[in-house]
Amino acid sequence: MSVQQEAPTEGGTGTGEPLEVWIDQDLCTGDGICAQYAPEVFELDIDGLAYVKSPDDELLQSPGATTRVPLPLLADVVDSAKECPGDCIHVRRVTDQVEVYGPDAA
């Protein structure tokens, strides 16, 4: 099982539904905190901004690109969203697109 393999989530949502994460590069400050917490999911590009990575470790540079949150990295991804100085990391349920962690979480 690869780290990025789709897996049900635990915690926060209480629904066991898979989660995905995306970064709003317009708000990214380039601090790299996300890449420190979860380098398997986040990476800084040459432009100094953070992006999510595909399960194949490919940098996803399209605006609004998402990737699934691997179960073993859920806590690290959530911590990234909480600690991000730009409030640009969004974690949402795949099924209904409701943000569960990040600046727009209910």
N, C-alpha and C positions, 0 to 999 in steps of 0.2 A: 504494500500500500504506500503510494507516494504521499508526501506531506500535503500536497495540494489536492489530493483525491477528495471528491465530494463526500461529505459526511454530515450527518445530522448534528445540530448544534445543541449546546446545553447552556444553562444559566440564563441570565437576563430575559430572554423571550418567554421562557416557560412553556413553549409550544413544541420544542424539538424540531423546529423547521430549519432548513439550511439558510445560512446568511451569506451575503455578498458585501464587498467593500469597494468603495471608489473614492477618489481624491478630486477635490475641486482645485485645479491648478491655479485658478485666478486668486485664490486665497492662500495658497501654499507660500510659506516664508522660507522654505529651503533649509530648515534647521536640521533635518535628518533624524529627528527623534523616532519617527516611525520605522525607518530602516534599521535603527539600533535595536528597537524592540522586536521587530519581526522582519528580518532581512529576507526571509523566504517569500514574503508577500509584498514588501515595499522596496523601492530602490530610487536613489537620486540619479537623474540623468545629467548629461553634459550641460543642460540649461540651468542646472541648480535646483530643479523642482522635483518633487517626489511623484512617483507613479506606482500603480499596482502591477504585479506580474502575473502572467498566465501560469497554469499548472506546468507548462513546459519551460518555465523560467524566462519567458519572453516579456520584455517591457511593453506594457499596453499604453500607448501614447495618444490614443483617440480621446477627445473630450468625453468625460462620463464613462469611460471604460471601467468595467467591473470584473472582479474575480471572486470566486467562492472563498469563504473563510474556512480553512482547514480546522477541524475540531481540536487537534493538539495545539494550535496557535491562537485559539479564540481569546484567551486571556491577554496575550501579547497584542493582538489587534485592538481589543477593547482599551487596553492601557494606552496604545498609540493614539486612539481617538480622544481619550481623556486628556492626555498630556500635550497634544498638538497645539503650539502657540497660535497657529493660523486658523484653528477650528475648521479644518478643511477635510477631515476624514469622516466619511459617512458609512455606517454599517446598517444594512437593512435586510429585512426578510425577503427571500427570493419570491415567495408566493404572491405577496400583496404590495411589495415595494415600500413597506412602512419602515421608517428609520427607527432603530432600536438603540443605537449608540451614535453619538456625534452631535453636532450643533442643532440639528432639527429633530432630535429624538423627543418623543412626547413625554 
